[in-house]
C-alpha cells in the first residue's frame, strides 16, 4: 500500500496473485482513496504484470515493484525485492 519514487519511477508494494507464466507474475496492489465529495476512504485494487527474471516469486509473496521501460505489450514493471515470503 506504499508508494515511493526512485527518480521518476514509481515504486509500489503488492501481493503476488499468479505466477503461472514464464518470467512474469501478476501483482495486486491495494490502495486507499478518498471520495471527492464525502471524503470517505475506500480500498481499490489494481493488477500489474511484473517481470520476474529468475521466476523466484510465488503466489502470496509480498514484493516491491518498480516502474520500468515497456518489456512487452502489458509488462511495465519489474521486481525490486521480495519483502515477505508466503507461508
Secondary structure, DSSP 4 states (H G I P E B T S, - for coil): --EEEETTEEEEEEEEEEEEETTEEEEEEEEEEE-TTT--EEEEEEEEEEE-TT----TT-EEEEEE-S--SSS--EEEEEEEE---
